[in-house]
Amino acid sequence: MNRTLLLRIAVAIILLTHSVFGMFDNGINDFGNLFLNQIGFAPFGVFLAWSIKLSHVAAAILLISNKYIKLAGFVTIFVLLMGIVLVHFKEGWFVVGGGRNGVEYNFLLIVVLLAIMYPDGFKKENKVL
């Protein structure tokens, strides 16, 4: 078994469930209209919200298929970092318990994505000339 398989499947499930349900309950449009447009992304809030969620679906497919892992990881990490900056940071660290809607969940996903992208760590490759 590939050493990142379980992590890739787990992150793919998280990305898919976080995206697909919003496609059917108007959550993506609401996020675009009621949040992104209100904080300065108008008139592109809905487009941006759909782009974010579709990037999650694409990343999930790439993670499951073990293709273009670094591309999927970098795009998803960028989205998660922007979520921290725009949404979660002002709420503090905790998602639940000591607070609500904080950064800890995004932080964990970023670290897991980095572990998937660099399973051997950030080693400098030795190239023979």
N, C-alpha and C positions, 0 to 999 in steps of 0.2 A: 504494500500500500504506500502511496506517495505520502511523504511525511507532513505535507500541509493539507492533505485531503479533508480531514475533519474540520479544520479551521475554515477552509474555503467553502465547504458546504454550509457551515454555521453562519458565516457572514453572508453568503448568498441568500439563505433563508431570511435573515434579518432584512437585507436590502429589498428582497421581493415583497415580504409582508408589509414593510414600511411604505412601499410604493403602490402595489397592486390594489390594496383595499381603497386607497385614496382615489384611484381611477374610477371606482364604481360608486363611491358615496359622496362625490363632489368635493372631497377634501383637498384635492390639488387645486381646483379652481378657487376654493375658499382661501387657501394659503396664498395664492397669487393675488386675488382681489383684496382680501381682508387684512393681509399682512404685508406682502412685498410691495404692492402698489402704495400702501399707506406709509411705508418707510422710505419712499423715494424712487422706486423702480417703475412707477407708472409711466407709460401704459404697457410696460413689458412684463408685469408681475406674473400673469397667467402663463405666458410663454416661458418665462424663466422657471416657474414652478414645474411645468411639464418637462422642461429640459432636465431639471434636477432629477425628477422621478424616473424619466426614461434612461438617464445615465445610470441610475441605480439598477434598473432592469438589465441594461447592457452589461454592467459590471458583474452582476450576479451570473449571467450566462457565461461570461468569460471566466469567472472564477470556477464555476462548475466544470467547464470544458478545459480548464488549465491552459488557456490561451491568452496571450497579451496581458499577463498578470500585472506587470508593472504599470502599464497604461491604465488598466482598470483601477489599480490601487491609487495611482497619483490623482486621477480624476475624482475618485471617491473621497480621498483624503482632502482634496481642495474643497469639495462640497461640505464635508464635515467641519473643516476649519472655518469656512464662511458661516456655517450654522452656529459654531461657537461664538464667533465675533458678533453676528447679527441677532442671535436669539438667546443663546444659553449663558453667555458670560455674565450678563447682568443678574442672572438668577443664582449665581454661585456655583459651587462644586456639585452638590448632591442633586440627583434626579428625584429621589424620594427620601423620606426619613428626616435628615437635617435640613431639608429644603425641598424645592421642586423645580423640575425642568433645567437642572444645572448641566455642567459640562462633562461629568464623569463618564456617561455612556459614550459620547462622541470620542472622548479621550481613549477609552478602552478599544473602540472600533479602530481608531487610528493606529494604536500600538499593534493590534492583531493584524491589520493590513500590512504594516511594516514587517511583521514577522513572516507573513505569507510572501511578501515581495523579496525579502532577504533572509531566507531560511538559514543561511550560513553566516549571517551577520554582515556587517559592512566591511568585508575584507577587500583589500586592494589586490587586484588580480596580478599575478606574476606572469608577465608575457616574455616569451623567449623570442629574441630577434633573429 
